[in-house]
Amino acid sequence: MTLPNLFPQCQDLQSQVEAVLQLLQQEPSLRSQHDGSVVQSSLRKAIAPTFEIVFAGTFSAGKSMLINALLERELLYSAEGHATGTECKIAFAKVGEERVVLTFLSEVEVREQIQALCQLVGQIAPININQIESLKQLQTLTLAIIEQEGGKSKSKRAKDADALNLLIEGFIINRDRISSLANATYSMEQFGFENLKKAADYARRGANSAVLKRVEYYCNHPLLQDGNVIIDTPGIDAPIKKDALLTFEKIQNPDTSAVVFVLKTASTGELTSDETELSEAIQNNSGIRDRVFYVFNRIDETWRNEQLRSRLNHIVASQFRNSSKIYKTSGLLGFYGSQIKNTSIGDRFGLDSIFAESVKSVGGEEGTPQFVNEFNSYCLVSGKLDIAKFPIPYSVLETNAKNEKYVRLLSSLGTNLINQLIKDSGIEEFRAAITNYLTYEKRPLLFADLADDLQPICIALRQSYLETWHKLESQPRDIEAIKSQELQKLGHDLKQIGDLFREHIAQELNDAVASNKNQGLETDYRKLKENMVRRLDELLENFSVADVHQRAQASHRRNSVVPLMGILAEGFYFLANELEEVLVENSQKIAVNFFQNLIETIKKTTYYRELYRLLGNDGGIELRLENLAQTASAAIVNEARTECDRYVRERPEFYAEETNIIYQLRQTLQQACRGYDYQSMIESEPAIRQLLKLDFELKVKDTIMRTFRQTINQTFSTHLLASAEKQSDAILQQYDRARDYLAQTLEKEAQVKLDKNRSLQDAIEKNIAIYNESISGINQCLEALDLSRKKLPIISEIDLSVPTVIVDVVDVIDADSFVVDGLQDLEA
């Protein structure tokens, strides 16, 4: 039956939950704090017509056998060491409507699997798998590998070889049913199967199972009612990695409802790396939550091995102590125990019927089914049986034939032994637990999860609506009251604007002088550095000793000889003055751009617009900053001139011993002083140019990298901070002008804002009505599921009439919109 049929109170649940999520989307401040997708995932699971229980684990953990035991029907193929990549789905069918749908691998997928398995066993895959002879030759080689390894289950290589052998055999015998690219699907009628058992027998055969991509069983079993679907996945350590990935994808799917994690720790004494990885994947899927059943299968192996039993108990106690759904089972004993209940001495308790295939005589000697071996071990070695209650007859001990021991044990101890075997297998306990969960707990717990996910959203919405409602309720309801309130808070608003302006200037200064956040200033100063370096390079490259020599002699016309130091002095003056022009020009640009950007930034602020609303102008902010820009620019230009004036004096290092520059100076002196005429000085031009370069490069570097940026920063800080204080006071002093100006526009503005507050209150009231209607419907559904303790909070009339928070009227109205903070979004 569907959910609405079972619980009519829940028929509108989806629309009710979606209405709450829609309300959440309308609240930006809440939307960022709460994830609606979690609720949507919980909702899908709660109302979904199916509930998928995924069985996952390693390929030898016994998943398929456990499912067979759970349903007490041999549906799925299970063999020691066989790794099937088939995904099996088992769903409910009414009596008389049972069926099987078989989907085959494509030829491309078969080829990929053959290639992968050949690589694992060290064989070369055939180029064309449609050449049957090549496949049969490969099959012969795989059988040889199995024989070399000592049997199918003796090593990983043997298991991989067996998987390859079955895949080849399955491809050959089902070639006519396998398409080249598509996955061909067949009903059991197309195979001529009369019932589910025959179809299951076909799918369960190892060779057929190897080439089946998916098998869908629809059978009548109470466990599958109410949309329960069992999914058997490939082993997480399957030799074909693509098969293993299918399991992880299924576990990570947000629509996976529950997981039965089948572990083989009982037989290995440890958690494998694959099992650990799967456990983490389960925990990372928030949609699964605590719907995980941990089943330690093959528990019978610990009955005769104290060390295994001890290690299993330690792992359970240390790594699964927070899990309540832990079960220890033997799927093999539990399943076949339920099957041999219906057998008798006439068919040797299943040896001639259920196990006939395994018992087939080989070389004149009967084979022994795995169950028979484990059954004998359970009775004779495990120590599980009470000898007083189940005395072992002497006839059992006097024969060495395993099958005969099995028959004599059952002949002597009968049904009671079978019942004890099934009980000790843990299958009944596991079946009872999962049946109870699926029948009585599943649906209430799914709805409890939904309610838990909804609760924080509902609390946040309720609190937001109530706070907004009470703030709006506290507002004046007529124009005169609004006007009076606005005029009363005018002084407060002006002071707040002045404070905001001062804080804004301080923040802008902090960004400019203590970080690189002011991108405009950073760009302008970078250009200053580049221009200074570029201009120095140009001056040095074009420096002419002839021109400087001529200017030096012109200053002392009585003498025809010019000293090298005179040349250098003229060069120092020339370079310093030329660099001064560059530094001054770029400094002016920095000051102009900085203040222009600052003015534009201030104009975009809320407090600036609010000041215009109160005064009709900006209170002199822009004019003050423009005047300040000129003052600061003049100060920085003066600093630039001073900085370059210092270039005329040699650096102290110019004459320091054992430096490159003193060496260059001596070389230049020696070269230039060899003669007294003009030509000897001209010949020394490269050396003179190098000498100037050594001195001025360090001077310019010191300016642009160490001193001048701090000069600019300090100039801006000194002028701006003092001016911001004065402007802040000036804004507050304009109270009378603001009162006169505001009186002219306040009545019309008050009417607009009064209408806006009413509109917002209507919107809040409408949202509250939607909220209450949706929550009331959800709560009725929860009550029907006996989940009254999970009911969600509504907004009552008492909540709306009694404020839960005392609101300061002065702080309630936002100066810009005259609407309570956070409500503007409701206008949309």
JOCOR-V310176 format. One record per pair of residues at least 4 apart in sequence whose C-alpha atoms are under 7 Angstrom apart, sorted by the first residue. I is the first residue (numbers start at 1). J is the second residue. If there is no record, write none. Layout:
# JOCOR-V310176
i: [I:I]
j: [J:J]
This chain:
# JOCOR-V310176
i: [1:1:1:2:2:3:3:4:4:4:7:9:9:9:10:12:13:13:14:15:16:16:16:16:17:17:18:19:19:20:20:20:21:21:22:23:24:24:25:27:28:30:34:36:37:38:39:39:39:39:40:41:41:42:42:42:43:43:44:45:45:45:46:46:46:49:50:50:50:51:51:51:51:52:52:52:52:52:52:52:53:53:53:53:53:53:53:54:54:54:54:54:54:55:55:55:55:55:55:55:55:56:56:56:56:56:56:56:57:57:57:57:57:57:57:58:58:58:59:59:59:59:59:59:60:60:61:61:61:61:62:62:62:63:63:64:64:64:64:64:65:65:65:65:66:66:67:68:68:68:68:68:68:69:69:69:69:69:70:70:72:72:75:76:77:77:77:80:81:81:82:82:83:83:83:84:84:84:85:85:86:86:86:86:86:86:87:87:87:87:87:87:88:88:88:88:88:88:89:89:89:89:89:89:89:90:90:90:90:90:90:91:91:91:91:91:91:91:92:92:92:92:92:92:93:93:93:93:93:94:94:95:98:98:98:98:99:99:99:99:99:99:100:100:100:100:100:100:100:101:101:101:101:101:101:102:102:102:102:102:102:103:103:103:103:103:103:103:103:104:104:104:104:104:104:104:104:105:105:105:105:105:105:105:106:106:106:106:106:106:106:107:107:107:107:107:108:108:108:109:110:111:111:112:113:113:114:114:114:115:115:116:116:117:117:117:118:118:118:118:119:120:121:121:121:126:129:131:132:133:134:135:135:136:137:138:139:139:139:140:141:142:142:142:142:143:144:145:145:145:146:146:146:146:146:146:147:149:149:149:150:151:152:152:152:153:153:154:155:156:157:158:159:160:160:161:162:163:164:165:166:166:166:166:167:167:167:167:168:169:169:170:170:170:170:170:171:171:174:178:179:179:186:188:188:188:189:193:193:194:195:196:197:198:199:200:201:202:203:203:204:205:206:208:223:224:224:233:234:234:234:234:235:236:236:236:237:237:238:238:240:241:242:244:245:246:247:248:249:250:251:251:251:252:252:254:254:256:257:258:258:258:259:259:259:260:260:260:260:261:261:261:261:262:262:262:262:263:263:263:264:264:264:264:265:265:265:265:265:266:266:266:266:266:266:266:266:267:267:269:269:269:271:271:272:273:274:275:276:277:278:279:280:281:292:293:293:294:294:294:295:295:295:295:296:296:296:297:297:297:297:298:298:298:299:299:299:300:301:302:302:302:303:304:304:305:306:307:308:309:310:311:312:313:314:315:316:316:317:327:328:329:329:329:330:330:330:330:331:331:332:332:333:333:333:333:334:334:334:334:335:336:337:337:337:337:340:340:341:343:343:343:344:344:345:345:347:347:347:348:348:349:350:350:351:351:351:352:355:355:356:358:358:358:359:359:359:359:360:360:361:361:361:362:362:368:368:368:368:369:370:371:372:372:372:373:374:375:376:376:377:377:378:378:379:385:386:387:390:394:395:396:396:396:399:401:402:403:404:405:406:407:408:409:410:413:414:415:416:417:418:419:420:421:422:422:423:426:427:428:429:430:431:432:433:434:435:436:436:437:437:438:441:442:443:444:444:445:446:447:448:448:449:450:451:451:454:455:455:456:457:458:458:459:459:460:461:462:462:463:464:465:465:466:466:467:468:469:469:470:470:471:471:471:471:472:472:476:476:478:479:479:479:479:480:481:482:482:483:483:483:483:484:485:486:487:489:489:490:491:491:492:493:494:494:494:495:495:496:497:497:498:498:498:498:498:499:499:500:501:501:502:502:502:502:503:504:505:505:506:506:507:508:509:509:510:511:511:511:511:512:512:512:513:516:518:519:520:521:521:521:522:523:524:524:525:526:527:528:528:529:529:530:531:532:532:532:532:533:534:535:536:537:538:539:539:540:540:543:544:545:545:545:546:546:547:548:548:548:548:549:549:549:550:551:552:552:552:552:553:553:553:561:561:562:563:564:564:564:565:566:567:568:569:570:571:572:572:573:573:574:575:576:576:576:576:576:577:578:579:579:580:580:580:580:581:582:583:583:584:584:584:584:585:586:587:587:587:588:588:588:589:590:591:591:591:591:592:592:593:594:595:595:595:596:597:598:599:599:600:601:602:603:605:606:607:608:608:609:610:610:610:611:611:612:612:612:614:614:614:615:615:615:619:620:621:621:622:623:624:625:626:627:628:629:630:631:632:632:632:632:633:634:635:636:636:636:637:638:639:640:641:642:647:650:651:652:654:654:654:655:656:657:658:659:660:661:661:661:662:663:664:664:665:665:666:667:668:668:668:668:669:670:671:672:672:672:674:675:676:678:679:680:681:684:685:686:687:688:689:690:691:692:693:694:695:696:697:698:699:700:701:702:702:703:703:704:704:707:708:709:710:711:712:713:714:715:716:717:718:719:720:721:722:723:724:725:726:727:728:729:730:734:735:736:737:738:739:740:742:745:746:747:748:749:750:751:752:753:753:754:755:756:757:757:758:759:760:760:760:761:762:763:763:764:765:766:767:768:769:770:771:772:772:772:773:774:775:775:775:776:777:778:779:779:779:780:781:782:782:782:782:783:783:795:796:797:798:808:812:813:813:813:814:814:814:814:819]
j: [5:6:226:6:49:7:47:8:10:11:784:780:781:784:781:16:17:778:18:19:20:774:777:778:21:774:22:23:774:24:771:774:25:36:26:27:30:31:31:31:32:34:457:40:41:42:43:450:453:454:44:45:287:46:449:450:47:450:48:255:257:446:443:446:447:227:227:228:229:227:228:229:257:228:229:230:231:256:257:258:229:230:231:257:258:259:260:230:231:232:258:259:260:63:231:232:233:259:260:261:262:232:233:235:247:260:261:262:61:235:236:261:262:263:275:235:236:237:83:234:235:236:237:238:80:81:262:263:264:297:66:297:331:67:262:68:76:77:78:232:69:78:331:332:70:331:71:72:73:74:75:76:335:73:331:334:335:427:427:431:335:338:200:204:204:205:206:153:153:159:159:163:163:235:238:209:210:234:234:243:209:212:213:214:233:234:213:214:215:232:233:234:214:215:216:231:232:233:215:216:217:229:230:231:232:216:217:218:229:230:231:217:218:219:224:228:229:230:218:219:220:221:224:225:97:98:218:219:220:98:220:220:196:218:219:220:188:195:196:217:218:219:187:188:196:199:216:217:218:186:187:188:215:216:217:185:186:187:214:215:216:183:184:185:186:212:213:214:215:178:183:184:185:211:212:213:214:109:110:178:183:211:212:213:110:178:179:180:181:182:183:111:178:179:180:181:112:180:181:113:114:115:129:116:117:240:118:125:164:119:125:120:240:121:160:164:122:123:124:125:123:160:157:160:161:134:135:135:136:137:138:139:168:140:141:142:143:165:168:144:145:146:161:162:165:147:148:149:158:161:150:151:152:158:161:162:151:154:155:158:154:158:158:159:162:158:159:158:159:160:161:162:163:164:239:165:166:167:168:169:170:206:207:210:171:207:210:211:172:173:207:174:207:208:210:211:175:211:178:184:183:184:190:192:193:199:193:198:199:198:199:200:201:202:203:204:205:208:208:209:209:209:210:212:435:228:229:247:238:243:244:247:244:244:247:274:244:274:243:244:244:245:246:248:249:250:251:252:253:256:256:281:282:281:285:285:287:288:288:288:291:292:291:292:293:292:293:294:295:292:293:294:295:294:295:296:297:295:296:297:268:296:297:298:269:270:271:296:312:296:297:298:299:301:302:308:312:298:301:308:311:312:275:276:276:277:278:279:280:281:282:283:284:285:325:325:326:325:326:327:326:327:328:329:327:328:329:328:329:330:331:329:330:331:328:329:330:330:305:306:308:309:382:381:382:309:310:311:312:313:314:315:316:317:318:319:320:321:321:430:426:425:426:427:334:425:426:427:335:427:336:371:337:371:422:425:338:422:425:427:339:340:341:418:421:422:349:350:418:347:349:350:348:349:349:411:351:352:353:352:407:407:354:355:355:356:359:356:359:369:360:367:368:369:366:367:368:369:366:367:365:366:367:366:367:372:373:402:403:373:374:375:376:403:406:377:378:379:380:406:381:382:382:384:385:390:390:391:413:398:399:405:408:409:405:405:406:407:408:409:410:411:412:413:414:417:418:419:420:421:422:423:424:425:426:427:428:430:431:432:433:434:435:436:437:438:439:440:441:441:442:442:445:446:447:448:785:449:450:451:452:790:453:454:455:790:458:459:792:460:461:462:793:463:793:464:465:466:795:467:468:469:764:470:800:471:472:473:761:474:803:475:807:812:820:757:761:481:482:482:483:747:750:751:484:485:486:750:487:746:747:750:488:489:490:739:493:810:494:495:735:496:497:498:731:732:499:732:500:501:607:502:728:729:731:732:503:728:504:505:728:506:724:725:728:507:508:509:724:510:721:511:512:513:717:514:515:516:517:518:516:517:518:713:522:522:523:524:525:590:594:526:527:528:590:529:530:531:532:586:533:704:534:535:536:579:582:583:537:538:539:540:541:542:543:575:689:693:689:548:549:682:685:550:682:551:552:567:570:571:553:562:567:554:555:562:566:567:570:557:560:562:676:677:566:567:568:669:672:569:570:571:572:573:574:575:576:648:577:648:578:579:580:644:645:647:648:581:582:583:644:584:640:641:644:585:586:587:640:588:637:640:641:589:590:591:636:637:592:633:637:593:594:595:629:632:633:596:629:597:598:599:625:629:600:601:602:603:622:604:605:608:608:609:610:611:612:618:613:614:815:816:615:618:616:617:618:738:741:742:737:738:741:731:624:625:727:626:627:628:629:630:631:632:633:634:635:636:715:716:719:637:638:639:640:712:715:641:642:643:644:645:646:699:654:695:656:661:662:695:662:662:662:662:663:664:665:691:694:666:667:668:691:669:691:670:671:672:684:687:688:673:674:684:680:681:684:680:680:680:682:683:684:685:688:689:690:691:692:693:694:695:696:697:698:699:700:701:702:703:704:705:706:707:707:708:708:709:711:712:713:714:715:716:717:718:719:720:721:722:723:724:725:726:727:728:729:730:731:732:733:734:738:739:740:741:742:743:744:746:749:750:751:752:753:754:755:756:757:818:758:759:760:761:819:762:763:764:826:827:765:766:767:826:768:769:770:771:772:773:774:775:776:794:795:777:778:779:792:794:780:781:782:783:791:792:784:785:786:787:788:791:787:788:799:800:801:802:812:820:818:819:820:818:819:820:821:823]
